[in-house]
Structure formats: structure tokens, C-alpha cells
Amino acid sequence: MPCVTLTVQVPKAVFSVTNVSVSKTTVAPGESISVTATVKNTGNIEGVATLVVTFDGNPLGMFASPVIAAGASANVTTTVTIPASATAGSHSLCVEVAPTEI
């Protein structure tokens, strides 16, 4: 009996953060700043990304992107507050796609 091999592709949105910028790079403890992330959907269907902002690896907050079409990117902005306990010196502020199971 002749057969053919098929590939089943499940529609899925796949997101990555490609750029991050902030409204100020010198801040005081307890100060709020705007954070903008460029989010790319490399999946094959539109979707909404859930993003996490971290300060030195500790979560500051989560926020959602608008609907991003497959293959498209969007700039997403949120406001976060620098921890009041932050010490003087250099710190890392990152934006990443939230794990699918939180």
C-alpha cells in the first residue's frame, strides 16, 4: 500500500525580546521609570506575550504585549519602580518572556 509522510504543525506563537531601553539610566531607590522592550513573534500564529521585568534577577513586575502577528515585532512599554532597598552602583534590569508555566 502506498503511503506518504505528513508533518503536523500546531499553530503556536513564539516570542523573544530583542531590545530593551529605559527612560533613565541613572535612578534613585524607589524611583519609577519607563521600560520599553521590542518583542518579536517568530511563531506561525498571532499571540500575546507575557513579559517579566527583573532587577538583579528579582522580578519587579509582569506585563502583557498587545496582539503580535506571526513574524512581526512590537514595542511594549511599562512602568516599574526601582526597589527602595537598591544600593548605589551598577545593577541589571532585564525584560524576558515569562515561562509558560508560572
Residue pairs with C-beta under 8 A, 6 or more apart in sequence:
9 44
11 43
11 44
11 45
12 43
12 44
12 45
13 41
13 43
13 45
13 46
13 47
13 48
13 49
13 68
13 70
14 41
14 42
14 43
15 39
15 40
15 41
15 42
15 43
15 47
15 49
15 65
15 68
15 97
16 39
16 40
16 42
16 97
17 37
17 38
17 39
17 40
17 51
17 95
17 96
17 97
18 38
18 39
18 40
18 73
19 37
19 38
20 35
20 36
20 37
20 38
20 93
20 94
20 95
21 35
21 36
22 33
22 34
22 35
22 36
22 93
23 33
23 34
23 35
24 31
24 33
27 33
27 82
28 82
29 82
29 83
29 84
29 85
29 86
30 81
30 82
30 83
30 84
31 81
31 82
32 79
32 80
32 81
32 82
33 79
33 80
33 82
34 77
34 78
34 79
35 53
35 77
35 78
35 79
35 80
35 93
35 95
36 75
36 76
36 77
37 51
37 75
37 76
37 77
37 95
38 73
38 74
38 75
38 76
39 49
39 51
39 65
39 68
39 73
39 74
39 75
39 76
39 97
40 68
40 72
40 73
41 47
41 49
41 68
41 69
41 70
41 71
41 72
41 73
42 71
43 70
44 70
45 70
46 67
46 68
46 69
46 70
47 67
47 68
48 64
48 65
48 66
48 67
48 68
49 64
49 65
49 68
49 76
49 97
49 98
50 62
50 63
50 64
50 65
50 97
50 98
51 62
51 63
51 64
51 65
51 76
51 78
51 95
51 96
51 97
51 98
52 59
52 61
52 62
52 95
52 96
52 97
52 98
53 59
53 60
53 61
53 62
53 63
53 78
53 80
53 93
53 94
53 95
54 60
54 92
54 93
54 94
54 95
54 96
55 80
55 82
55 83
55 86
55 91
55 92
55 93
56 91
56 92
57 92
57 94
58 83
60 80
60 81
60 83
60 93
61 78
61 80
62 98
63 76
63 78
65 74
65 76
66 74
66 76
68 74
80 93
